[in-house]
């Protein structure tokens, strides 16, 4: 077991996690992706903060300002984005 800041890092998975992964492998790909997003969300709570460069920070601020103004991408714009970058849209 390795030591991190305030928590231990275990080099093997728990039995419960192993069982969960086995079950998730049997699910359709979209459900597997949803499970992966949840696991990554939990794992990200243990990671270091991301340091943004000035350009990225400005883009984030502009996006937040646009959202406050109620300016959002249309469904058509999002579909074009997903297609352009090969991203599969998440189906709720």
PyMOL Python script that loads the backbone (N, CA, C, O; Angstrom):
from pymol import cmd

cmd.read_pdbstr("""\
ATOM      1  N   UNK A   1       0.840  -1.168   0.000  1.00  0.00           N
ATOM      2  CA  UNK A   1       0.000   0.000   0.000  1.00  0.00           C
ATOM      3  C   UNK A   1       0.890   1.238   0.000  1.00  0.00           C
ATOM      4  O   UNK A   1       1.815   1.343   0.806  1.00  0.00           O
ATOM      5  N   UNK A   2       0.610   2.176  -0.907  1.00  0.00           N
ATOM      6  CA  UNK A   2       1.374   3.420  -0.975  1.00  0.00           C
ATOM      7  C   UNK A   2       0.639   4.499  -0.201  1.00  0.00           C
ATOM      8  O   UNK A   2      -0.569   4.410   0.018  1.00  0.00           O
ATOM      9  N   UNK A   3       1.364   5.494   0.200  1.00  0.00           N
ATOM     10  CA  UNK A   3       0.756   6.560   0.982  1.00  0.00           C
ATOM     11  C   UNK A   3       0.577   7.798   0.127  1.00  0.00           C
ATOM     12  O   UNK A   3       1.500   8.212  -0.575  1.00  0.00           O
ATOM     13  N   UNK A   4      -0.610   8.394   0.181  1.00  0.00           N
ATOM     14  CA  UNK A   4      -0.886   9.645  -0.503  1.00  0.00           C
ATOM     15  C   UNK A   4      -1.099  10.713   0.539  1.00  0.00           C
ATOM     16  O   UNK A   4      -0.800  10.507   1.715  1.00  0.00           O
ATOM     17  N   UNK A   5      -1.607  11.841   0.126  1.00  0.00           N
ATOM     18  CA  UNK A   5      -1.854  12.923   1.069  1.00  0.00           C
ATOM     19  C   UNK A   5      -3.177  12.693   1.773  1.00  0.00           C
ATOM     20  O   UNK A   5      -4.234  13.023   1.236  1.00  0.00           O
ATOM     21  N   UNK A   6      -3.128  12.129   2.975  1.00  0.00           N
ATOM     22  CA  UNK A   6      -4.336  11.947   3.762  1.00  0.00           C
ATOM     23  C   UNK A   6      -5.137  10.706   3.409  1.00  0.00           C
ATOM     24  O   UNK A   6      -6.212  10.500   3.972  1.00  0.00           O
ATOM     25  N   UNK A   7      -4.657   9.881   2.507  1.00  0.00           N
ATOM     26  CA  UNK A   7      -5.357   8.650   2.158  1.00  0.00           C
ATOM     27  C   UNK A   7      -4.351   7.622   1.662  1.00  0.00           C
ATOM     28  O   UNK A   7      -3.228   7.958   1.286  1.00  0.00           O
ATOM     29  N   UNK A   8      -4.773   6.377   1.669  1.00  0.00           N
ATOM     30  CA  UNK A   8      -3.901   5.303   1.200  1.00  0.00           C
ATOM     31  C   UNK A   8      -4.270   4.926  -0.224  1.00  0.00           C
ATOM     32  O   UNK A   8      -5.443   4.955  -0.596  1.00  0.00           O
ATOM     33  N   UNK A   9      -3.288   4.577  -1.009  1.00  0.00           N
ATOM     34  CA  UNK A   9      -3.513   4.104  -2.370  1.00  0.00           C
ATOM     35  C   UNK A   9      -3.317   2.598  -2.364  1.00  0.00           C
ATOM     36  O   UNK A   9      -2.230   2.110  -2.057  1.00  0.00           O
ATOM     37  N   UNK A  10      -4.363   1.865  -2.701  1.00  0.00           N
ATOM     38  CA  UNK A  10      -4.320   0.414  -2.682  1.00  0.00           C
ATOM     39  C   UNK A  10      -4.051  -0.076  -4.100  1.00  0.00           C
ATOM     40  O   UNK A  10      -4.721   0.354  -5.039  1.00  0.00           O
ATOM     41  N   UNK A  11      -3.079  -0.971  -4.265  1.00  0.00           N
ATOM     42  CA  UNK A  11      -2.678  -1.390  -5.603  1.00  0.00           C
ATOM     43  C   UNK A  11      -3.585  -2.461  -6.196  1.00  0.00           C
ATOM     44  O   UNK A  11      -3.442  -2.790  -7.373  1.00  0.00           O
ATOM     45  N   UNK A  12      -4.507  -3.010  -5.425  1.00  0.00           N
ATOM     46  CA  UNK A  12      -5.447  -3.988  -5.950  1.00  0.00           C
ATOM     47  C   UNK A  12      -6.871  -3.490  -5.718  1.00  0.00           C
ATOM     48  O   UNK A  12      -7.121  -2.667  -4.837  1.00  0.00           O
ATOM     49  N   UNK A  13      -7.792  -4.001  -6.519  1.00  0.00           N
ATOM     50  CA  UNK A  13      -9.191  -3.622  -6.355  1.00  0.00           C
ATOM     51  C   UNK A  13      -9.818  -4.412  -5.222  1.00  0.00           C
ATOM     52  O   UNK A  13      -9.407  -5.534  -4.926  1.00  0.00           O
ATOM     53  N   UNK A  14     -10.817  -3.814  -4.595  1.00  0.00           N
ATOM     54  CA  UNK A  14     -11.573  -4.542  -3.578  1.00  0.00           C
ATOM     55  C   UNK A  14     -12.428  -5.601  -4.275  1.00  0.00           C
ATOM     56  O   UNK A  14     -12.677  -5.514  -5.477  1.00  0.00           O
ATOM     57  N   UNK A  15     -12.865  -6.575  -3.528  1.00  0.00           N
ATOM     58  CA  UNK A  15     -13.722  -7.634  -4.068  1.00  0.00           C
ATOM     59  C   UNK A  15     -15.013  -7.027  -4.623  1.00  0.00           C
ATOM     60  O   UNK A  15     -15.481  -7.437  -5.686  1.00  0.00           O
ATOM     61  N   UNK A  16     -15.582  -6.067  -3.921  1.00  0.00           N
ATOM     62  CA  UNK A  16     -16.817  -5.432  -4.381  1.00  0.00           C
ATOM     63  C   UNK A  16     -16.612  -4.739  -5.722  1.00  0.00           C
ATOM     64  O   UNK A  16     -17.454  -4.853  -6.613  1.00  0.00           O
ATOM     65  N   UNK A  17     -15.498  -4.018  -5.874  1.00  0.00           N
ATOM     66  CA  UNK A  17     -15.230  -3.338  -7.140  1.00  0.00           C
ATOM     67  C   UNK A  17     -15.004  -4.354  -8.257  1.00  0.00           C
ATOM     68  O   UNK A  17     -15.506  -4.173  -9.367  1.00  0.00           O
ATOM     69  N   UNK A  18     -14.258  -5.416  -7.978  1.00  0.00           N
ATOM     70  CA  UNK A  18     -14.050  -6.463  -8.986  1.00  0.00           C
ATOM     71  C   UNK A  18     -15.381  -7.053  -9.446  1.00  0.00           C
ATOM     72  O   UNK A  18     -15.597  -7.241 -10.643  1.00  0.00           O
ATOM     73  N   UNK A  19     -16.275  -7.346  -8.495  1.00  0.00           N
ATOM     74  CA  UNK A  19     -17.588  -7.897  -8.833  1.00  0.00           C
ATOM     75  C   UNK A  19     -18.399  -6.909  -9.665  1.00  0.00           C
ATOM     76  O   UNK A  19     -19.066  -7.294 -10.626  1.00  0.00           O
ATOM     77  N   UNK A  20     -18.336  -5.638  -9.290  1.00  0.00           N
ATOM     78  CA  UNK A  20     -19.076  -4.610 -10.027  1.00  0.00           C
ATOM     79  C   UNK A  20     -18.562  -4.503 -11.461  1.00  0.00           C
ATOM     80  O   UNK A  20     -19.355  -4.405 -12.397  1.00  0.00           O
ATOM     81  N   UNK A  21     -17.244  -4.519 -11.641  1.00  0.00           N
ATOM     82  CA  UNK A  21     -16.654  -4.432 -12.980  1.00  0.00           C
ATOM     83  C   UNK A  21     -17.090  -5.625 -13.831  1.00  0.00           C
ATOM     84  O   UNK A  21     -17.415  -5.459 -15.007  1.00  0.00           O
ATOM     85  N   UNK A  22     -17.099  -6.808 -13.254  1.00  0.00           N
ATOM     86  CA  UNK A  22     -17.544  -7.998 -13.984  1.00  0.00           C
ATOM     87  C   UNK A  22     -18.975  -7.832 -14.468  1.00  0.00           C
ATOM     88  O   UNK A  22     -19.296  -8.178 -15.605  1.00  0.00           O
ATOM     89  N   UNK A  23     -19.833  -7.306 -13.608  1.00  0.00           N
ATOM     90  CA  UNK A  23     -21.244  -7.117 -13.986  1.00  0.00           C
ATOM     91  C   UNK A  23     -21.399  -6.030 -15.033  1.00  0.00           C
ATOM     92  O   UNK A  23     -22.199  -6.170 -15.958  1.00  0.00           O
ATOM     93  N   UNK A  24     -20.644  -4.951 -14.899  1.00  0.00           N
ATOM     94  CA  UNK A  24     -20.732  -3.843 -15.857  1.00  0.00           C
ATOM     95  C   UNK A  24     -20.279  -4.292 -17.243  1.00  0.00           C
ATOM     96  O   UNK A  24     -20.802  -3.816 -18.251  1.00  0.00           O
ATOM     97  N   UNK A  25     -19.306  -5.208 -17.301  1.00  0.00           N
ATOM     98  CA  UNK A  25     -18.830  -5.713 -18.598  1.00  0.00           C
ATOM     99  C   UNK A  25     -19.939  -6.399 -19.394  1.00  0.00           C
ATOM    100  O   UNK A  25     -19.840  -6.515 -20.616  1.00  0.00           O
ATOM    101  N   UNK A  26     -20.975  -6.847 -18.726  1.00  0.00           N
ATOM    102  CA  UNK A  26     -22.082  -7.541 -19.382  1.00  0.00           C
ATOM    103  C   UNK A  26     -23.145  -6.571 -19.915  1.00  0.00           C
ATOM    104  O   UNK A  26     -24.050  -6.983 -20.641  1.00  0.00           O
ATOM    105  N   UNK A  27     -23.039  -5.304 -19.561  1.00  0.00           N
ATOM    106  CA  UNK A  27     -24.037  -4.310 -19.952  1.00  0.00           C
ATOM    107  C   UNK A  27     -23.778  -3.780 -21.359  1.00  0.00           C
ATOM    108  O   UNK A  27     -22.674  -3.916 -21.885  1.00  0.00           O
ATOM    109  N   UNK A  28     -24.796  -3.178 -21.964  1.00  0.00           N
ATOM    110  CA  UNK A  28     -24.584  -2.520 -23.265  1.00  0.00           C
ATOM    111  C   UNK A  28     -23.547  -1.398 -23.125  1.00  0.00           C
ATOM    112  O   UNK A  28     -23.331  -0.876 -22.032  1.00  0.00           O
ATOM    113  N   UNK A  29     -22.917  -1.039 -24.230  1.00  0.00           N
ATOM    114  CA  UNK A  29     -21.837  -0.054 -24.220  1.00  0.00           C
ATOM    115  C   UNK A  29     -22.268   1.277 -23.605  1.00  0.00           C
ATOM    116  O   UNK A  29     -21.497   1.889 -22.866  1.00  0.00           O
ATOM    117  N   UNK A  30     -23.478   1.731 -23.894  1.00  0.00           N
ATOM    118  CA  UNK A  30     -23.925   3.017 -23.345  1.00  0.00           C
ATOM    119  C   UNK A  30     -24.011   2.964 -21.821  1.00  0.00           C
ATOM    120  O   UNK A  30     -23.689   3.945 -21.150  1.00  0.00           O
ATOM    121  N   UNK A  31     -24.439   1.834 -21.271  1.00  0.00           N
ATOM    122  CA  UNK A  31     -24.488   1.675 -19.813  1.00  0.00           C
ATOM    123  C   UNK A  31     -23.075   1.566 -19.227  1.00  0.00           C
ATOM    124  O   UNK A  31     -22.811   2.069 -18.135  1.00  0.00           O
ATOM    125  N   UNK A  32     -22.176   0.910 -19.957  1.00  0.00           N
ATOM    126  CA  UNK A  32     -20.786   0.835 -19.514  1.00  0.00           C
ATOM    127  C   UNK A  32     -20.180   2.231 -19.455  1.00  0.00           C
ATOM    128  O   UNK A  32     -19.460   2.564 -18.513  1.00  0.00           O
ATOM    129  N   UNK A  33     -20.476   3.050 -20.469  1.00  0.00           N
ATOM    130  CA  UNK A  33     -19.965   4.419 -20.490  1.00  0.00           C
ATOM    131  C   UNK A  33     -20.493   5.218 -19.297  1.00  0.00           C
ATOM    132  O   UNK A  33     -19.754   5.989 -18.685  1.00  0.00           O
ATOM    133  N   UNK A  34     -21.762   5.032 -18.972  1.00  0.00           N
ATOM    134  CA  UNK A  34     -22.349   5.736 -17.828  1.00  0.00           C
ATOM    135  C   UNK A  34     -21.659   5.311 -16.526  1.00  0.00           C
ATOM    136  O   UNK A  34     -21.353   6.148 -15.678  1.00  0.00           O
ATOM    137  N   UNK A  35     -21.418   4.011 -16.378  1.00  0.00           N
ATOM    138  CA  UNK A  35     -20.733   3.513 -15.183  1.00  0.00           C
ATOM    139  C   UNK A  35     -19.308   4.067 -15.116  1.00  0.00           C
ATOM    140  O   UNK A  35     -18.828   4.433 -14.043  1.00  0.00           O
ATOM    141  N   UNK A  36     -18.645   4.126 -16.257  1.00  0.00           N
ATOM    142  CA  UNK A  36     -17.280   4.667 -16.300  1.00  0.00           C
ATOM    143  C   UNK A  36     -17.265   6.135 -15.895  1.00  0.00           C
ATOM    144  O   UNK A  36     -16.377   6.572 -15.164  1.00  0.00           O
ATOM    145  N   UNK A  37     -18.244   6.893 -16.368  1.00  0.00           N
ATOM    146  CA  UNK A  37     -18.327   8.313 -15.993  1.00  0.00           C
ATOM    147  C   UNK A  37     -18.484   8.467 -14.482  1.00  0.00           C
ATOM    148  O   UNK A  37     -17.884   9.357 -13.879  1.00  0.00           O
ATOM    149  N   UNK A  38     -19.292   7.602 -13.876  1.00  0.00           N
ATOM    150  CA  UNK A  38     -19.477   7.672 -12.420  1.00  0.00           C
ATOM    151  C   UNK A  38     -18.175   7.346 -11.691  1.00  0.00           C
ATOM    152  O   UNK A  38     -17.806   8.039 -10.743  1.00  0.00           O
ATOM    153  N   UNK A  39     -17.475   6.292 -12.128  1.00  0.00           N
ATOM    154  CA  UNK A  39     -16.211   5.924 -11.491  1.00  0.00           C
ATOM    155  C   UNK A  39     -15.174   7.030 -11.655  1.00  0.00           C
ATOM    156  O   UNK A  39     -14.450   7.347 -10.711  1.00  0.00           O
ATOM    157  N   UNK A  40     -15.099   7.615 -12.840  1.00  0.00           N
ATOM    158  CA  UNK A  40     -14.143   8.692 -13.064  1.00  0.00           C
ATOM    159  C   UNK A  40     -14.464   9.915 -12.207  1.00  0.00           C
ATOM    160  O   UNK A  40     -13.563  10.617 -11.749  1.00  0.00           O
ATOM    161  N   UNK A  41     -15.737  10.158 -11.999  1.00  0.00           N
ATOM    162  CA  UNK A  41     -16.146  11.266 -11.138  1.00  0.00           C
ATOM    163  C   UNK A  41     -15.654  11.040  -9.709  1.00  0.00           C
ATOM    164  O   UNK A  41     -15.120  11.950  -9.076  1.00  0.00           O
ATOM    165  N   UNK A  42     -15.840   9.819  -9.211  1.00  0.00           N
ATOM    166  CA  UNK A  42     -15.364   9.487  -7.855  1.00  0.00           C
ATOM    167  C   UNK A  42     -13.841   9.602  -7.802  1.00  0.00           C
ATOM    168  O   UNK A  42     -13.294  10.179  -6.862  1.00  0.00           O
ATOM    169  N   UNK A  43     -13.158   9.057  -8.804  1.00  0.00           N
ATOM    170  CA  UNK A  43     -11.692   9.078  -8.817  1.00  0.00           C
ATOM    171  C   UNK A  43     -11.158  10.502  -8.909  1.00  0.00           C
ATOM    172  O   UNK A  43     -10.101  10.796  -8.351  1.00  0.00           O
ATOM    173  N   UNK A  44     -11.861  11.382  -9.596  1.00  0.00           N
ATOM    174  CA  UNK A  44     -11.369  12.747  -9.775  1.00  0.00           C
ATOM    175  C   UNK A  44     -11.357  13.531  -8.470  1.00  0.00           C
ATOM    176  O   UNK A  44     -10.641  14.526  -8.351  1.00  0.00           O
ATOM    177  N   UNK A  45     -12.137  13.096  -7.496  1.00  0.00           N
ATOM    178  CA  UNK A  45     -12.132  13.777  -6.200  1.00  0.00           C
ATOM    179  C   UNK A  45     -10.799  13.626  -5.494  1.00  0.00           C
ATOM    180  O   UNK A  45     -10.493  14.388  -4.577  1.00  0.00           O
ATOM    181  N   UNK A  46     -10.006  12.661  -5.907  1.00  0.00           N
ATOM    182  CA  UNK A  46      -8.707  12.402  -5.277  1.00  0.00           C
ATOM    183  C   UNK A  46      -7.544  13.013  -6.061  1.00  0.00           C
ATOM    184  O   UNK A  46      -6.394  12.902  -5.635  1.00  0.00           O
ATOM    185  N   UNK A  47      -7.817  13.646  -7.179  1.00  0.00           N
ATOM    186  CA  UNK A  47      -6.730  14.143  -8.011  1.00  0.00           C
ATOM    187  C   UNK A  47      -6.419  15.601  -7.695  1.00  0.00           C
ATOM    188  O   UNK A  47      -7.192  16.301  -7.041  1.00  0.00           O
ATOM    189  N   UNK A  48      -5.294  16.019  -8.168  1.00  0.00           N
ATOM    190  CA  UNK A  48      -4.842  17.398  -7.976  1.00  0.00           C
ATOM    191  C   UNK A  48      -5.711  18.333  -8.814  1.00  0.00           C
ATOM    192  O   UNK A  48      -6.268  17.923  -9.832  1.00  0.00           O
ATOM    193  N   UNK A  49      -5.825  19.579  -8.388  1.00  0.00           N
ATOM    194  CA  UNK A  49      -6.574  20.544  -9.201  1.00  0.00           C
ATOM    195  C   UNK A  49      -5.894  20.752 -10.549  1.00  0.00           C
ATOM    196  O   UNK A  49      -4.672  20.653 -10.661  1.00  0.00           O
ATOM    197  N   UNK A  50      -6.680  21.034 -11.550  1.00  0.00           N
ATOM    198  CA  UNK A  50      -6.152  21.293 -12.883  1.00  0.00           C
ATOM    199  C   UNK A  50      -5.814  22.774 -12.968  1.00  0.00           C
ATOM    200  O   UNK A  50      -6.646  23.626 -12.654  1.00  0.00           O
ATOM    201  N   UNK A  51      -4.607  23.075 -13.388  1.00  0.00           N
ATOM    202  CA  UNK A  51      -4.181  24.463 -13.531  1.00  0.00           C
ATOM    203  C   UNK A  51      -4.410  24.883 -14.983  1.00  0.00           C
ATOM    204  O   UNK A  51      -3.882  24.268 -15.909  1.00  0.00           O
ATOM    205  N   UNK A  52      -5.199  25.935 -15.165  1.00  0.00           N
ATOM    206  CA  UNK A  52      -5.557  26.403 -16.497  1.00  0.00           C
ATOM    207  C   UNK A  52      -4.638  27.534 -16.932  1.00  0.00           C
ATOM    208  O   UNK A  52      -4.236  28.378 -16.131  1.00  0.00           O
ATOM    209  N   UNK A  53      -4.310  27.529 -18.238  1.00  0.00           N
ATOM    210  CA  UNK A  53      -3.545  28.662 -18.765  1.00  0.00           C
ATOM    211  C   UNK A  53      -4.508  29.836 -18.969  1.00  0.00           C
ATOM    212  O   UNK A  53      -5.725  29.668 -18.889  1.00  0.00           O
ATOM    213  N   UNK A  54      -3.965  31.003 -19.227  1.00  0.00           N
ATOM    214  CA  UNK A  54      -4.787  32.214 -19.338  1.00  0.00           C
ATOM    215  C   UNK A  54      -5.834  32.110 -20.440  1.00  0.00           C
ATOM    216  O   UNK A  54      -6.965  32.565 -20.267  1.00  0.00           O
ATOM    217  N   UNK A  55      -5.462  31.511 -21.578  1.00  0.00           N
ATOM    218  CA  UNK A  55      -6.393  31.381 -22.700  1.00  0.00           C
ATOM    219  C   UNK A  55      -7.574  30.479 -22.327  1.00  0.00           C
ATOM    220  O   UNK A  55      -8.724  30.805 -22.621  1.00  0.00           O
ATOM    221  N   UNK A  56      -7.291  29.364 -21.689  1.00  0.00           N
ATOM    222  CA  UNK A  56      -8.357  28.443 -21.286  1.00  0.00           C
ATOM    223  C   UNK A  56      -9.231  29.073 -20.214  1.00  0.00           C
ATOM    224  O   UNK A  56     -10.455  28.952 -20.254  1.00  0.00           O
ATOM    225  N   UNK A  57      -8.605  29.744 -19.258  1.00  0.00           N
ATOM    226  CA  UNK A  57      -9.362  30.414 -18.196  1.00  0.00           C
ATOM    227  C   UNK A  57     -10.309  31.455 -18.797  1.00  0.00           C
ATOM    228  O   UNK A  57     -11.457  31.564 -18.365  1.00  0.00           O
ATOM    229  N   UNK A  58      -9.845  32.219 -19.786  1.00  0.00           N
ATOM    230  CA  UNK A  58     -10.687  33.229 -20.449  1.00  0.00           C
ATOM    231  C   UNK A  58     -11.847  32.563 -21.182  1.00  0.00           C
ATOM    232  O   UNK A  58     -12.968  33.071 -21.160  1.00  0.00           O
ATOM    233  N   UNK A  59     -11.582  31.421 -21.834  1.00  0.00           N
ATOM    234  CA  UNK A  59     -12.642  30.707 -22.548  1.00  0.00           C
ATOM    235  C   UNK A  59     -13.692  30.181 -21.572  1.00  0.00           C
ATOM    236  O   UNK A  59     -14.886  30.225 -21.867  1.00  0.00           O
ATOM    237  N   UNK A  60     -13.267  29.692 -20.435  1.00  0.00           N
ATOM    238  CA  UNK A  60     -14.210  29.206 -19.417  1.00  0.00           C
ATOM    239  C   UNK A  60     -15.059  30.362 -18.909  1.00  0.00           C
ATOM    240  O   UNK A  60     -16.275  30.230 -18.774  1.00  0.00           O
ATOM    241  N   UNK A  61     -14.425  31.489 -18.629  1.00  0.00           N
ATOM    242  CA  UNK A  61     -15.173  32.660 -18.147  1.00  0.00           C
ATOM    243  C   UNK A  61     -16.189  33.126 -19.185  1.00  0.00           C
ATOM    244  O   UNK A  61     -17.318  33.472 -18.835  1.00  0.00           O
ATOM    245  N   UNK A  62     -15.799  33.139 -20.458  1.00  0.00           N
ATOM    246  CA  UNK A  62     -16.742  33.546 -21.507  1.00  0.00           C
ATOM    247  C   UNK A  62     -17.903  32.561 -21.601  1.00  0.00           C
ATOM    248  O   UNK A  62     -19.050  32.971 -21.779  1.00  0.00           O
ATOM    249  N   UNK A  63     -17.616  31.274 -21.483  1.00  0.00           N
ATOM    250  CA  UNK A  63     -18.682  30.272 -21.502  1.00  0.00           C
ATOM    251  C   UNK A  63     -19.646  30.442 -20.339  1.00  0.00           C
ATOM    252  O   UNK A  63     -20.858  30.297 -20.502  1.00  0.00           O
ATOM    253  N   UNK A  64     -19.112  30.745 -19.180  1.00  0.00           N
ATOM    254  CA  UNK A  64     -19.972  30.958 -18.015  1.00  0.00           C
ATOM    255  C   UNK A  64     -20.824  32.215 -18.193  1.00  0.00           C
ATOM    256  O   UNK A  64     -21.997  32.229 -17.820  1.00  0.00           O
ATOM    257  N   UNK A  65     -20.232  33.274 -18.764  1.00  0.00           N
ATOM    258  CA  UNK A  65     -20.983  34.506 -19.006  1.00  0.00           C
ATOM    259  C   UNK A  65     -22.093  34.256 -20.025  1.00  0.00           C
ATOM    260  O   UNK A  65     -23.208  34.753 -19.860  1.00  0.00           O
ATOM    261  N   UNK A  66     -21.795  33.488 -21.077  1.00  0.00           N
ATOM    262  CA  UNK A  66     -22.814  33.162 -22.081  1.00  0.00           C
ATOM    263  C   UNK A  66     -23.953  32.366 -21.445  1.00  0.00           C
ATOM    264  O   UNK A  66     -25.120  32.593 -21.764  1.00  0.00           O
ATOM    265  N   UNK A  67     -23.627  31.446 -20.559  1.00  0.00           N
ATOM    266  CA  UNK A  67     -24.667  30.660 -19.885  1.00  0.00           C
ATOM    267  C   UNK A  67     -25.541  31.553 -19.012  1.00  0.00           C
ATOM    268  O   UNK A  67     -26.760  31.386 -18.973  1.00  0.00           O
ATOM    269  N   UNK A  68     -24.917  32.503 -18.309  1.00  0.00           N
ATOM    270  CA  UNK A  68     -25.710  33.432 -17.490  1.00  0.00           C
ATOM    271  C   UNK A  68     -26.657  34.262 -18.350  1.00  0.00           C
ATOM    272  O   UNK A  68     -27.742  34.638 -17.906  1.00  0.00           O
ATOM    273  N   UNK A  69     -26.234  34.549 -19.600  1.00  0.00           N
ATOM    274  CA  UNK A  69     -27.099  35.301 -20.520  1.00  0.00           C
ATOM    275  C   UNK A  69     -28.142  34.406 -21.181  1.00  0.00           C
ATOM    276  O   UNK A  69     -28.996  34.890 -21.923  1.00  0.00           O
ATOM    277  N   UNK A  70     -28.075  33.109 -20.915  1.00  0.00           N
ATOM    278  CA  UNK A  70     -29.029  32.173 -21.514  1.00  0.00           C
ATOM    279  C   UNK A  70     -28.657  31.748 -22.916  1.00  0.00           C
ATOM    280  O   UNK A  70     -29.504  31.254 -23.660  1.00  0.00           O
ATOM    281  N   UNK A  71     -27.409  31.930 -23.286  1.00  0.00           N
ATOM    282  CA  UNK A  71     -26.928  31.567 -24.627  1.00  0.00           C
ATOM    283  C   UNK A  71     -26.335  30.164 -24.583  1.00  0.00           C
ATOM    284  O   UNK A  71     -25.255  29.951 -24.032  1.00  0.00           O
ATOM    285  N   UNK A  72     -27.047  29.223 -25.164  1.00  0.00           N
ATOM    286  CA  UNK A  72     -26.600  27.829 -25.180  1.00  0.00           C
ATOM    287  C   UNK A  72     -26.559  27.323 -26.613  1.00  0.00           C
ATOM    288  O   UNK A  72     -27.252  27.851 -27.483  1.00  0.00           O
ATOM    289  N   UNK A  73     -25.747  26.302 -26.858  1.00  0.00           N
ATOM    290  CA  UNK A  73     -25.673  25.687 -28.179  1.00  0.00           C
ATOM    291  C   UNK A  73     -26.987  24.975 -28.477  1.00  0.00           C
ATOM    292  O   UNK A  73     -27.599  24.376 -27.592  1.00  0.00           O
ATOM    293  N   UNK A  74     -27.410  25.049 -29.731  1.00  0.00           N
ATOM    294  CA  UNK A  74     -28.636  24.356 -30.143  1.00  0.00           C
ATOM    295  C   UNK A  74     -28.362  22.860 -30.258  1.00  0.00           C
ATOM    296  O   UNK A  74     -27.209  22.429 -30.266  1.00  0.00           O
ATOM    297  N   UNK A  75     -29.426  22.080 -30.347  1.00  0.00           N
ATOM    298  CA  UNK A  75     -29.271  20.627 -30.543  1.00  0.00           C
ATOM    299  C   UNK A  75     -28.502  20.339 -31.824  1.00  0.00           C
ATOM    300  O   UNK A  75     -27.699  19.408 -31.876  1.00  0.00           O
ATOM    301  N   UNK A  76     -28.751  21.144 -32.864  1.00  0.00           N
ATOM    302  CA  UNK A  76     -28.073  20.944 -34.141  1.00  0.00           C
ATOM    303  C   UNK A  76     -26.576  21.237 -34.011  1.00  0.00           C
ATOM    304  O   UNK A  76     -25.746  20.510 -34.556  1.00  0.00           O
ATOM    305  N   UNK A  77     -26.236  22.310 -33.283  1.00  0.00           N
ATOM    306  CA  UNK A  77     -24.821  22.632 -33.074  1.00  0.00           C
ATOM    307  C   UNK A  77     -24.123  21.538 -32.272  1.00  0.00           C
ATOM    308  O   UNK A  77     -22.977  21.193 -32.562  1.00  0.00           O
ATOM    309  N   UNK A  78     -24.798  20.996 -31.274  1.00  0.00           N
ATOM    310  CA  UNK A  78     -24.201  19.928 -30.479  1.00  0.00           C
ATOM    311  C   UNK A  78     -24.029  18.662 -31.311  1.00  0.00           C
ATOM    312  O   UNK A  78     -23.013  17.978 -31.192  1.00  0.00           O
ATOM    313  N   UNK A  79     -25.014  18.345 -32.152  1.00  0.00           N
ATOM    314  CA  UNK A  79     -24.902  17.168 -33.028  1.00  0.00           C
ATOM    315  C   UNK A  79     -23.701  17.323 -33.963  1.00  0.00           C
ATOM    316  O   UNK A  79     -22.961  16.365 -34.187  1.00  0.00           O
ATOM    317  N   UNK A  80     -23.508  18.525 -34.507  1.00  0.00           N
ATOM    318  CA  UNK A  80     -22.363  18.767 -35.391  1.00  0.00           C
ATOM    319  C   UNK A  80     -21.046  18.625 -34.622  1.00  0.00           C
ATOM    320  O   UNK A  80     -20.073  18.086 -35.148  1.00  0.00           O
ATOM    321  N   UNK A  81     -21.020  19.109 -33.383  1.00  0.00           N
ATOM    322  CA  UNK A  81     -19.822  18.974 -32.543  1.00  0.00           C
ATOM    323  C   UNK A  81     -19.503  17.499 -32.313  1.00  0.00           C
ATOM    324  O   UNK A  81     -18.367  17.063 -32.498  1.00  0.00           O
ATOM    325  N   UNK A  82     -20.533  16.726 -31.901  1.00  0.00           N
ATOM    326  CA  UNK A  82     -20.317  15.302 -31.645  1.00  0.00           C
ATOM    327  C   UNK A  82     -19.788  14.598 -32.884  1.00  0.00           C
ATOM    328  O   UNK A  82     -18.883  13.768 -32.798  1.00  0.00           O
ATOM    329  N   UNK A  83     -20.357  14.934 -34.035  1.00  0.00           N
ATOM    330  CA  UNK A  83     -19.940  14.293 -35.285  1.00  0.00           C
ATOM    331  C   UNK A  83     -18.500  14.688 -35.636  1.00  0.00           C
ATOM    332  O   UNK A  83     -17.693  13.836 -36.010  1.00  0.00           O
ATOM    333  N   UNK A  84     -18.184  15.970 -35.514  1.00  0.00           N
ATOM    334  CA  UNK A  84     -16.858  16.472 -35.874  1.00  0.00           C
ATOM    335  C   UNK A  84     -15.769  15.819 -35.038  1.00  0.00           C
ATOM    336  O   UNK A  84     -14.701  15.497 -35.560  1.00  0.00           O
ATOM    337  N   UNK A  85     -16.023  15.618 -33.747  1.00  0.00           N
ATOM    338  CA  UNK A  85     -14.987  15.095 -32.866  1.00  0.00           C
ATOM    339  C   UNK A  85     -15.151  13.609 -32.529  1.00  0.00           C
ATOM    340  O   UNK A  85     -14.418  13.074 -31.697  1.00  0.00           O
ATOM    341  N   UNK A  86     -16.106  12.951 -33.172  1.00  0.00           N
ATOM    342  CA  UNK A  86     -16.277  11.521 -32.973  1.00  0.00           C
ATOM    343  C   UNK A  86     -16.749  11.157 -31.578  1.00  0.00           C
ATOM    344  O   UNK A  86     -16.445  10.080 -31.065  1.00  0.00           O
ATOM    345  N   UNK A  87     -17.499  12.072 -30.970  1.00  0.00           N
ATOM    346  CA  UNK A  87     -18.010  11.835 -29.615  1.00  0.00           C
ATOM    347  C   UNK A  87     -19.402  11.252 -29.717  1.00  0.00           C
ATOM    348  O   UNK A  87     -20.247  11.754 -30.457  1.00  0.00           O
ATOM    349  N   UNK A  88     -19.633  10.182 -28.964  1.00  0.00           N
ATOM    350  CA  UNK A  88     -20.977   9.605 -28.940  1.00  0.00           C
ATOM    351  C   UNK A  88     -21.796  10.355 -27.886  1.00  0.00           C
ATOM    352  O   UNK A  88     -21.418  10.378 -26.715  1.00  0.00           O
ATOM    353  N   UNK A  89     -22.913  10.968 -28.290  1.00  0.00           N
ATOM    354  CA  UNK A  89     -23.717  11.687 -27.296  1.00  0.00           C
ATOM    355  C   UNK A  89     -24.264  10.719 -26.248  1.00  0.00           C
ATOM    356  O   UNK A  89     -24.622   9.582 -26.556  1.00  0.00           O
ATOM    357  N   UNK A  90     -24.320  11.191 -25.014  1.00  0.00           N
ATOM    358  CA  UNK A  90     -24.860  10.384 -23.913  1.00  0.00           C
ATOM    359  C   UNK A  90     -26.384  10.397 -23.997  1.00  0.00           C
ATOM    360  O   UNK A  90     -26.999  11.456 -24.117  1.00  0.00           O
ATOM    361  N   UNK A  91     -26.976   9.227 -23.933  1.00  0.00           N
ATOM    362  CA  UNK A  91     -28.425   9.126 -23.981  1.00  0.00           C
ATOM    363  C   UNK A  91     -28.953   8.974 -22.572  1.00  0.00           C
ATOM    364  O   UNK A  91     -28.625   8.014 -21.875  1.00  0.00           O
ATOM    365  N   UNK A  92     -29.769   9.922 -22.158  1.00  0.00           N
ATOM    366  CA  UNK A  92     -30.316   9.891 -20.790  1.00  0.00           C
ATOM    367  C   UNK A  92     -31.444   8.907 -20.667  1.00  0.00           C
ATOM    368  O   UNK A  92     -32.016   8.755 -19.588  1.00  0.00           O
TER     369      UNK A  92
END
""", "prot")
cmd.dss("prot")
cmd.show_as("cartoon", "prot")
cmd.util.cbc("prot")
cmd.orient("prot")
